[in-house]
Amino acid sequence: MKKSSEIIKKIKDAINEDVDISEKCEAVRAYERTNLPVPLKKTYFSLLCEENSVIKGNPDINKIVIRMTCFTPLTLPAYSANETAESIAGYMDELFGDDFTSYTIGETDYDDDVRAYKVICRLNFQY
């Protein structure tokens, strides 16, 4: 069974260590920070495991869903939250290859606590 924490660490490190991305974005493990800086000056990706299931068989199938919440500053247009999430999902395809099976990107919403635009994404992996 693949550990979701390994996937989250790989996503977080990839975003934070990529020079082009890290200039405008930062990835954090959900709940490792109690507060994001308000108002936001850059885009934040909050990562957590939403599901880790194993289907026993020959071979076993391990399905993992990582929820990635994208918080975008209000200084950017609302649609930029969705565009940024799409770019990161494309980057995950390059990073994980065939293990990254699909993704969904929700609608852009406003988050009162962070005072930013928010999009919830689900990144699906299979091992």
DSSP file with accessible surface (Angstrom, degrees, kcal/mol):
  #  RESIDUE AA STRUCTURE BP1 BP2  ACC     N-H-->O    O-->H-N    N-H-->O    O-->H-N    TCO  KAPPA ALPHA  PHI   PSI    X-CA   Y-CA   Z-CA
    1    1 A M              0   0  167      0, 0.0     2,-0.3     0, 0.0    53,-0.1   0.000 360.0 360.0 360.0 134.0    0.0    0.0    0.0
    2    2 A K        -     0   0   72    125,-0.1     2,-0.4     1,-0.0   125,-0.1  -0.648 360.0-123.6 -81.6 139.5    1.3    3.4   -0.9
    3    3 A K    >>  -     0   0  125     -2,-0.3     4,-1.2     1,-0.1     3,-0.8  -0.722   4.9-145.8 -87.8 131.9    1.2    6.1    1.8
    4    4 A S  H 3> S+     0   0   26     -2,-0.4     4,-2.7     1,-0.2     5,-0.2   0.833  98.8  64.5 -63.6 -31.0   -0.7    9.2    1.1
    5    5 A S  H 3> S+     0   0   53      1,-0.2     4,-2.3     2,-0.2    -1,-0.2   0.847  98.8  54.1 -63.2 -31.5    1.9   11.2    3.2
    6    6 A E  H <> S+     0   0   93     -3,-0.8     4,-2.1     2,-0.2    -1,-0.2   0.904 110.1  46.3 -66.8 -41.4    4.5   10.3    0.6
    7    7 A I  H  X S+     0   0    1     -4,-1.2     4,-2.6     2,-0.2     5,-0.2   0.933 112.4  49.8 -66.7 -45.4    2.4   11.7   -2.2
    8    8 A I  H  X S+     0   0    4     -4,-2.7     4,-3.0     1,-0.2     5,-0.2   0.925 111.1  49.8 -60.3 -43.6    1.6   14.9   -0.3
    9    9 A K  H  X S+     0   0  112     -4,-2.3     4,-2.9    -5,-0.2     5,-0.3   0.923 110.7  49.7 -61.7 -41.9    5.3   15.4    0.4
   10   10 A K  H  X S+     0   0   97     -4,-2.1     4,-2.3     2,-0.2    -2,-0.2   0.916 113.8  45.3 -64.7 -41.8    6.2   14.9   -3.2
   11   11 A I  H  X S+     0   0    0     -4,-2.6     4,-2.4     2,-0.2     5,-0.2   0.951 114.9  47.8 -64.5 -49.0    3.5   17.4   -4.4
   12   12 A K  H  X S+     0   0   46     -4,-3.0     4,-2.6    -5,-0.2    15,-0.3   0.935 114.3  45.7 -58.7 -48.5    4.5   19.9   -1.7
   13   13 A D  H  X S+     0   0   42     -4,-2.9     4,-2.1    -5,-0.2    -1,-0.2   0.903 111.3  53.0 -63.2 -41.3    8.2   19.7   -2.5
   14   14 A A  H  X S+     0   0   13     -4,-2.3     4,-0.9    -5,-0.3    -1,-0.2   0.921 114.1  41.6 -62.0 -44.1    7.6   19.9   -6.2
   15   15 A I  H  < S+     0   0    0     -4,-2.4     3,-0.4     1,-0.2     7,-0.2   0.941 118.7  44.4 -68.6 -46.8    5.6   23.1   -5.9
   16   16 A N  H  < S+     0   0   48     -4,-2.6    -2,-0.2    -5,-0.2    -1,-0.2   0.721 116.6  45.3 -74.8 -19.8    7.8   24.7   -3.3
   17   17 A E  H  < S+     0   0  140     -4,-2.1     2,-0.6    -5,-0.2    -1,-0.2   0.556  86.1  98.7-100.9  -8.8   11.1   23.8   -5.0
   18   18 A D     X  -     0   0   43     -4,-0.9     4,-3.4    -3,-0.4     5,-0.3  -0.707  66.3-149.7 -80.6 118.0   10.1   24.8   -8.6
   19   19 A V  H  > S+     0   0  107     -2,-0.6     4,-1.0     1,-0.2    -1,-0.2   0.896  93.1  47.1 -58.3 -43.8   11.6   28.3   -9.1
   20   20 A D  H  4 S+     0   0  125      1,-0.2     4,-0.4     2,-0.2    -1,-0.2   0.899 120.7  36.9 -67.7 -39.0    8.9   29.4  -11.5
   21   21 A I  H >> S+     0   0   32      1,-0.2     4,-1.8     2,-0.2     3,-1.5   0.921 110.5  57.9 -79.9 -45.0    6.0   28.2   -9.4
   22   22 A S  H 3< S+     0   0   36     -4,-3.4    -1,-0.2     1,-0.3    -2,-0.2   0.706  94.0  68.3 -65.8 -18.2    7.3   28.9   -5.9
   23   23 A E  T 3< S+     0   0  150     -4,-1.0    -1,-0.3    -5,-0.3    -2,-0.2   0.867 119.6  19.1 -65.2 -34.0    7.7   32.6   -6.7
   24   24 A K  T <4 S+     0   0  136     -3,-1.5    19,-2.4    -4,-0.4     2,-0.3   0.514 127.7  44.1-112.8 -10.2    3.9   33.0   -6.9
   25   25 A C  E  <  -a   43   0A  12     -4,-1.8     2,-0.3    17,-0.2    19,-0.2  -0.942  52.4-165.8-138.9 157.6    2.7   29.9   -5.0
   26   26 A E  E     -a   44   0A  43     17,-2.0    19,-2.4    -2,-0.3     2,-0.4  -0.991  12.5-147.5-144.4 137.3    3.3   27.9   -1.8
   27   27 A A  E     +a   45   0A   1     -2,-0.3     2,-0.3   -15,-0.3    19,-0.2  -0.858  19.3 178.8-104.3 138.7    2.1   24.4   -0.9
   28   28 A V  E     -a   46   0A   8     17,-3.1    19,-2.4    -2,-0.4     2,-0.4  -0.966  34.7-109.6-134.2 151.0    1.4   23.4    2.7
   29   29 A R  E >>  -a   47   0A  78     -2,-0.3     3,-2.2    17,-0.2     4,-0.5  -0.670  53.5 -97.3 -75.2 132.5    0.1   20.3    4.4
   30   30 A A  T 34 S+     0   0   13     17,-3.2    -1,-0.1    -2,-0.4     4,-0.1  -0.251 105.1   8.5 -54.5 136.1   -3.4   21.0    5.6
   31   31 A Y  T 34 S+     0   0  191      2,-0.4    -1,-0.3     1,-0.1     3,-0.1   0.399  95.7 105.6  72.0   0.9   -3.5   21.9    9.3
   32   32 A E  T <4 S+     0   0   94     -3,-2.2     2,-0.4     1,-0.2    -2,-0.1   0.759  86.3  44.3 -78.2 -20.5    0.2   22.2    9.6
   33   33 A R  S  < S-     0   0   98     -4,-0.5    -2,-0.4     1,-0.1    -1,-0.2  -0.981  73.6-157.1-115.9 132.4   -0.3   25.9    9.6
   34   34 A T  S    S+     0   0  132     -2,-0.4     2,-0.4     1,-0.2    -1,-0.1   0.825  78.8  21.7 -78.7 -28.6   -3.2   27.2   11.7
   35   35 A N        -     0   0  129     -4,-0.0    -1,-0.2    79,-0.0    79,-0.0  -0.999  65.5-141.6-140.0 141.8   -3.5   30.4    9.7
   36   36 A L        -     0   0   29     -2,-0.4     2,-0.3    -3,-0.1     4,-0.1  -0.705  47.5 -90.6 -90.6 152.7   -2.6   31.6    6.3
   37   37 A P        -     0   0   60      0, 0.0     4,-0.1     0, 0.0    -1,-0.1  -0.468  51.8-119.2 -67.6 125.5   -1.4   35.2    6.1
   38   38 A V  S    S+     0   0   55     -2,-0.3     2,-0.1     1,-0.1    77,-0.1  -0.956  97.6  34.7-113.2 127.6   -4.3   37.5    5.5
   39   39 A P  S    S-     0   0   89      0, 0.0     2,-0.1     0, 0.0    -1,-0.1   0.573  99.6-129.2 -77.1 153.6   -4.5   39.2    3.1
   40   40 A L        -     0   0    9     75,-0.4    35,-0.3    74,-0.3    34,-0.1  -0.434  22.8-173.2 -68.5 140.5   -2.8   36.7    0.8
   41   41 A K  S    S+     0   0  176      1,-0.1     2,-0.3    -2,-0.1    -1,-0.1   0.540  73.9  17.6-105.7 -17.2    0.1   37.9   -1.3
   42   42 A K  S    S-     0   0   63     29,-0.0     2,-0.3   -16,-0.0   -17,-0.2  -0.915  93.0 -81.8-144.3 174.1    0.5   34.7   -3.2
   43   43 A T  E     -a   25   0A   6    -19,-2.4   -17,-2.0    -2,-0.3     2,-0.4  -0.596  40.2-157.8 -82.6 138.3   -1.5   31.5   -4.0
   44   44 A Y  E     -aB  26  71A  13     27,-2.4    27,-3.1    -2,-0.3     2,-0.5  -0.941   7.0-156.4-118.1 141.2   -1.5   28.7   -1.4
   45   45 A F  E     -aB  27  70A   0    -19,-2.4   -17,-3.1    -2,-0.4     2,-0.5  -0.978   8.1-160.2-115.4 119.3   -2.3   25.0   -2.0
   46   46 A S  E     -aB  28  69A  24     23,-2.7    23,-2.6    -2,-0.5     2,-0.4  -0.886  13.3-161.3-101.1 124.8   -3.5   23.1    1.1
   47   47 A L  E     +aB  29  68A   0    -19,-2.4   -17,-3.2    -2,-0.5     2,-0.3  -0.895  19.8 151.5-116.1 133.6   -3.0   19.3    0.7
   48   48 A L  E     - B   0  67A  35     19,-1.8    19,-2.9    -2,-0.4     2,-0.5  -0.986  46.2-102.3-152.3 158.1   -4.6   16.5    2.6
   49   49 A C  E     + B   0  66A  44     -2,-0.3    17,-0.2    17,-0.2     3,-0.1  -0.712  31.7 175.8 -82.5 123.7   -5.6   12.9    2.1
   50   50 A E  E     +     0   0A  72     15,-2.8     2,-0.3    -2,-0.5    16,-0.2   0.748  69.4   3.0 -95.1 -30.0   -9.3   12.5    1.4
   51   51 A E  E     + B   0  65A  95     14,-1.7    14,-2.8     2,-0.0    -1,-0.4  -0.974  48.8 179.5-158.5 140.1   -9.3    8.8    0.7
   52   52 A N  E     + B   0  64A  51     -2,-0.3     2,-0.3    12,-0.2    12,-0.2  -0.874  24.7 167.6-141.2 104.5   -6.8    5.9    0.7
   53   53 A S  E     - B   0  63A  35     10,-3.1    10,-2.8    -2,-0.3     2,-0.4  -0.913  22.2-154.8-124.7 149.5   -8.5    2.6   -0.2
   54   54 A V  E     - B   0  62A  59     -2,-0.3     2,-0.6     8,-0.2     8,-0.2  -0.989   2.8-158.8-123.6 129.8   -7.2   -0.9   -1.2
   55   55 A I  E     - B   0  61A  88      6,-3.2     6,-2.6    -2,-0.4     2,-0.2  -0.948  23.5-135.0-106.2 115.0   -9.1   -3.4   -3.3
   56   56 A K        +     0   0  160     -2,-0.6     2,-0.3     4,-0.2     4,-0.1  -0.474  54.2 100.5 -72.3 138.1   -7.7   -6.8   -2.6
   57   57 A G  S    S-     0   0   46     -2,-0.2     3,-0.3     0, 0.0    -2,-0.0  -0.962  78.3 -39.0 177.0-161.1   -7.1   -8.9   -5.7
   58   58 A N  S    S+     0   0  167      1,-0.5     2,-0.1    -2,-0.3    -2,-0.1  -0.849 139.1  13.9-127.5  90.5   -4.4  -10.1   -8.0
   59   59 A P  S    S-     0   0  102      0, 0.0    -1,-0.5     0, 0.0     2,-0.1   0.580 101.9-125.3 -89.2 167.6   -2.9   -7.5   -8.1
   60   60 A D        -     0   0   73     -3,-0.3     2,-0.5    -2,-0.1    -4,-0.2  -0.410  21.3-141.5 -67.1 147.6   -4.2   -5.3   -5.3
   61   61 A I  E     -B   55   0A  57     -6,-2.6    -6,-3.2    -2,-0.1     2,-0.6  -0.976  11.4-163.6-117.6 124.2   -5.4   -1.9   -6.3
   62   62 A N  E     -B   54   0A   8     65,-3.0    65,-2.7    -2,-0.5     2,-0.5  -0.937   6.4-169.7-109.3 115.3   -4.6    1.1   -4.1
   63   63 A K  E     -BC  53 126A  85    -10,-2.8   -10,-3.1    -2,-0.6     2,-0.4  -0.925   4.7-176.5-108.4 130.5   -6.6    4.2   -4.9
   64   64 A I  E     -BC  52 125A   1     61,-2.3    61,-2.9    -2,-0.5     2,-0.5  -0.987  10.2-164.0-128.7 133.7   -5.7    7.5   -3.2
   65   65 A V  E     -BC  51 124A  13    -14,-2.8   -15,-2.8    -2,-0.4   -14,-1.7  -0.979   5.7-164.5-118.1 121.7   -7.5   10.8   -3.4
   66   66 A I  E     -BC  49 123A   0     57,-2.7    57,-3.0    -2,-0.5     2,-0.6  -0.920  12.1-144.5-104.2 125.2   -5.6   14.0   -2.4
   67   67 A R  E     -BC  48 122A  67    -19,-2.9   -19,-1.8    -2,-0.5     2,-0.6  -0.823  16.4-170.9 -90.3 124.5   -7.7   17.1   -1.8
   68   68 A M  E     -BC  47 121A   0     53,-2.6    53,-2.5    -2,-0.6     2,-0.6  -0.967   4.8-162.5-118.0 112.5   -5.9   20.2   -2.9
   69   69 A T  E     -BC  46 120A  12    -23,-2.6   -23,-2.7    -2,-0.6     2,-0.6  -0.872   7.6-153.7 -98.3 125.5   -7.5   23.5   -1.9
   70   70 A C  E     -BC  45 119A   0     49,-3.2    49,-1.9    -2,-0.6     2,-0.5  -0.883   7.9-168.2-102.8 118.3   -6.2   26.4   -3.9
   71   71 A F  E     -BC  44 118A  22    -27,-3.1   -27,-2.4    -2,-0.6    47,-0.2  -0.950   7.9-171.4-107.8 122.4   -6.5   29.8   -2.2
   72   72 A T  E     - C   0 117A   0     45,-2.5    45,-2.4    -2,-0.5   -29,-0.1  -0.929  26.9-106.4-118.0 137.8   -5.8   32.8   -4.5
   73   73 A P    >   -     0   0    2      0, 0.0     3,-1.6     0, 0.0    43,-0.1  -0.202  22.8-124.1 -59.5 150.9   -5.5   36.5   -3.4
   74   74 A L  T 3  S+     0   0   79     41,-0.5     4,-0.1     1,-0.3    42,-0.1   0.620 105.9  76.2 -70.5 -11.7   -8.3   38.9   -4.1
   75   75 A T  T 3  S+     0   0  124    -35,-0.3    -1,-0.3     2,-0.1     3,-0.0   0.632  90.3  67.5 -73.3 -13.5   -5.8   41.0   -6.0
   76   76 A L  S <  S-     0   0   71     -3,-1.6    41,-0.1     1,-0.1     5,-0.1  -0.733 102.6 -91.2-101.6 154.9   -6.0   38.5   -8.9
   77   77 A P    >   -     0   0   59      0, 0.0     3,-1.6     0, 0.0     4,-0.4  -0.316  37.5-114.9 -61.7 150.5   -9.2   37.9  -11.0
   78   78 A A  T >> S+     0   0   38      1,-0.3     3,-1.4     2,-0.2     4,-0.6   0.864 113.8  60.5 -56.5 -37.5  -11.5   35.2   -9.6
   79   79 A Y  H 3> S+     0   0  143      1,-0.3     4,-2.3     2,-0.2    -1,-0.3   0.721  87.0  75.7 -66.9 -16.7  -10.8   32.9  -12.7
   80   80 A S  H <> S+     0   0   11     -3,-1.6     4,-2.8     1,-0.2    -1,-0.3   0.821  86.0  61.9 -67.0 -26.9   -7.1   32.8  -11.8
   81   81 A A  H <> S+     0   0    0     -3,-1.4     4,-2.1    -4,-0.4    -1,-0.2   0.946 108.5  42.3 -61.4 -45.2   -7.8   30.4   -9.0
   82   82 A N  H  X S+     0   0   41     -4,-0.6     4,-2.4    -3,-0.2    -2,-0.2   0.925 114.6  50.3 -67.6 -43.7   -9.2   27.9  -11.5
   83   83 A E  H  X S+     0   0  101     -4,-2.3     4,-2.1     2,-0.2    -2,-0.2   0.905 111.1  48.7 -62.4 -41.5   -6.4   28.5  -14.0
   84   84 A T  H  X S+     0   0   31     -4,-2.8     4,-2.3     2,-0.2    -1,-0.2   0.924 110.7  50.6 -65.3 -42.6   -3.7   28.1  -11.4
   85   85 A A  H  X S+     0   0    0     -4,-2.1     4,-2.5    -5,-0.2    -2,-0.2   0.910 109.7  51.2 -61.6 -40.3   -5.3   24.8  -10.2
   86   86 A E  H  X S+     0   0   95     -4,-2.4     4,-2.2     1,-0.2    -1,-0.2   0.906 108.9  51.2 -63.7 -40.7   -5.4   23.5  -13.8
   87   87 A S  H  X S+     0   0   85     -4,-2.1     4,-2.0     2,-0.2    -2,-0.2   0.918 111.2  47.2 -62.9 -42.7   -1.7   24.4  -14.3
   88   88 A I  H  X S+     0   0    6     -4,-2.3     4,-2.4     2,-0.2    -2,-0.2   0.900 109.4  53.8 -67.9 -38.5   -0.8   22.5  -11.1
   89   89 A A  H  X S+     0   0    1     -4,-2.5     4,-1.6     1,-0.2    -1,-0.2   0.918 109.1  49.3 -62.0 -40.3   -2.9   19.5  -12.1
   90   90 A G  H  X S+     0   0   31     -4,-2.2     4,-1.5     1,-0.2    -1,-0.2   0.898 109.3  52.2 -63.7 -38.4   -1.1   19.4  -15.5
   91   91 A Y  H  X S+     0   0   48     -4,-2.0     4,-2.4     1,-0.2    -2,-0.2   0.887 105.3  55.1 -64.7 -38.1    2.2   19.6  -13.6
   92   92 A M  H  X S+     0   0    0     -4,-2.4     4,-2.9     1,-0.2     5,-0.4   0.878 102.7  57.0 -63.8 -35.0    1.1   16.6  -11.4
   93   93 A D  H  X S+     0   0   90     -4,-1.6     4,-1.7     1,-0.2    -1,-0.2   0.921 110.3  43.9 -61.6 -43.2    0.5   14.6  -14.6
   94   94 A E  H  < S+     0   0  155     -4,-1.5    -2,-0.2     2,-0.2    -1,-0.2   0.904 116.7  47.4 -66.0 -39.8    4.2   15.2  -15.6
   95   95 A L  H  < S+     0   0   51     -4,-2.4    -2,-0.2     1,-0.2    -3,-0.2   0.893 125.0  25.6 -72.2 -40.8    5.4   14.5  -12.1
   96   96 A F  H >< S-     0   0   16     -4,-2.9     3,-1.6     1,-0.2    -1,-0.2   0.574  84.2-169.9-105.3 -13.5    3.5   11.2  -11.4
   97   97 A G  G >< S-     0   0   32     -4,-1.7     3,-1.6    -5,-0.4    -1,-0.2  -0.278  70.1  -1.9  61.5-134.8    2.9    9.8  -14.9
   98   98 A D  G 3  S+     0   0  159      1,-0.3    -1,-0.3    27,-0.0    28,-0.1   0.668 124.8  69.9 -67.4 -18.5    0.5    6.9  -15.1
   99   99 A D  G <  S+     0   0   65     -3,-1.6    27,-2.1    -6,-0.1     2,-0.9   0.762  85.7  74.8 -69.4 -24.3    0.0    6.8  -11.3
  100  100 A F  E <   +D  125   0A  12     -3,-1.6    25,-0.2    25,-0.2    -1,-0.1  -0.808  63.7 172.3 -89.6 105.6   -1.9   10.1  -11.6
  101  101 A T  E     -     0   0A  74     23,-2.1     2,-0.3    -2,-0.9    24,-0.2   0.802  51.2 -28.8 -93.7 -31.8   -5.2    8.8  -13.1
  102  102 A S  E     -D  124   0A  57     22,-1.3    22,-3.1     2,-0.0     2,-0.3  -0.982  48.1-150.0-170.6 170.4   -7.5   11.9  -13.0
  103  103 A Y  E     -D  123   0A 102     -2,-0.3     2,-0.4    20,-0.2    20,-0.2  -0.985   3.6-153.8-149.4 156.8   -8.4   15.1  -11.4
  104  104 A T  E     -D  122   0A  75     18,-2.0    18,-2.4    -2,-0.3     2,-0.5  -0.988   6.0-159.2-129.5 143.2  -11.5   17.3  -10.7
  105  105 A I  E     -D  121   0A  40     -2,-0.4    16,-0.2    16,-0.2     3,-0.1  -0.991  15.3-149.4-123.1 121.9  -11.5   21.0  -10.2
  106  106 A G        -     0   0   33     14,-2.5     2,-0.1    -2,-0.5     3,-0.0  -0.008  32.9 -70.0 -78.0-171.0  -14.5   22.5   -8.4
  107  107 A E        -     0   0  163      1,-0.1    13,-0.4    12,-0.1     2,-0.3  -0.451  51.8-100.7 -82.3 153.9  -16.1   25.9   -8.8
  108  108 A T        +     0   0   45     -2,-0.1     2,-0.3    11,-0.1    11,-0.2  -0.565  50.0 171.7 -73.7 134.1  -14.4   29.1   -7.6
  109  109 A D  E     -E  118   0A  94      9,-2.6     9,-3.1    -2,-0.3     2,-0.5  -0.848  33.9-107.1-135.5 170.8  -15.8   30.3   -4.3
  110  110 A Y  E     -E  117   0A  93     -2,-0.3     2,-0.6     7,-0.2     7,-0.2  -0.888  23.9-150.3-105.3 133.1  -15.0   33.0   -1.7
  111  111 A D  E  >> -E  116   0A  20      5,-3.0     4,-1.7    -2,-0.5     5,-1.2  -0.913   4.3-164.3-105.1 116.1  -13.5   31.9    1.6
  112  112 A D  T  45S+     0   0  121     -2,-0.6    -1,-0.1     1,-0.2    -2,-0.0   0.863  86.5  53.2 -65.4 -39.3  -14.5   34.2    4.5
  113  113 A D  T  45S+     0   0  145      1,-0.2    -1,-0.2     2,-0.1    -2,-0.0   0.905 122.2  28.0 -66.1 -42.8  -11.8   33.0    6.9
  114  114 A V  T  45S-     0   0   18      2,-0.2   -74,-0.3   -79,-0.0    -1,-0.2   0.645  98.6-135.3 -91.7 -16.3   -8.9   33.4    4.5
  115  115 A R  T  <5 +     0   0  144     -4,-1.7   -41,-0.5     1,-0.2   -75,-0.4   0.976  67.4 105.3  54.4  58.1  -10.5   36.3    2.6
  116  116 A A  E   <S- E   0 111A   0     -5,-1.2    -5,-3.0   -43,-0.1    -1,-0.2  -0.954  79.9 -85.7-153.2 166.2   -9.5   34.8   -0.7
  117  117 A Y  E     -CE  72 110A  59    -45,-2.4   -45,-2.5    -2,-0.3     2,-0.4  -0.577  47.2-160.2 -75.6 147.6  -10.9   32.9   -3.7
  118  118 A K  E     -CE  71 109A  48     -9,-3.1    -9,-2.6   -47,-0.2     2,-0.4  -0.994  18.1-178.5-137.1 138.4  -10.9   29.2   -3.2
  119  119 A V  E     -C   70   0A   0    -49,-1.9   -49,-3.2    -2,-0.4     2,-0.5  -0.997  17.6-146.9-133.2 129.6  -11.1   26.2   -5.5
  120  120 A I  E     -C   69   0A  50    -13,-0.4   -14,-2.5    -2,-0.4     2,-0.3  -0.867  20.8-175.6 -99.0 127.6  -11.2   22.6   -4.2
  121  121 A C  E     -CD  68 105A   1    -53,-2.5   -53,-2.6    -2,-0.5     2,-0.5  -0.888  16.8-148.8-120.0 151.9   -9.5   20.0   -6.4
  122  122 A R  E     -CD  67 104A  84    -18,-2.4   -18,-2.0    -2,-0.3     2,-0.5  -0.990   8.0-161.5-123.5 122.7   -9.3   16.3   -6.1
  123  123 A L  E     -CD  66 103A   1    -57,-3.0   -57,-2.7    -2,-0.5     2,-0.5  -0.916  12.2-153.9-104.9 122.4   -6.2   14.5   -7.4
  124  124 A N  E     +CD  65 102A  34    -22,-3.1   -23,-2.1    -2,-0.5   -22,-1.3  -0.856  14.2 179.8-106.4 131.4   -6.7   10.8   -8.0
  125  125 A F  E     -CD  64 100A   3    -61,-2.9   -61,-2.3    -2,-0.5     2,-0.4  -0.909   8.2-165.5-126.2 151.0   -3.9    8.2   -8.0
  126  126 A Q  E      C   63   0A  75    -27,-2.1   -63,-0.2    -2,-0.3   -65,-0.0  -0.990 360.0 360.0-141.5 132.9   -3.8    4.5   -8.5
  127  127 A Y              0   0   66    -65,-2.7   -65,-3.0    -2,-0.4  -125,-0.1  -0.918 360.0 360.0-127.6 360.0   -1.1    2.0   -7.6
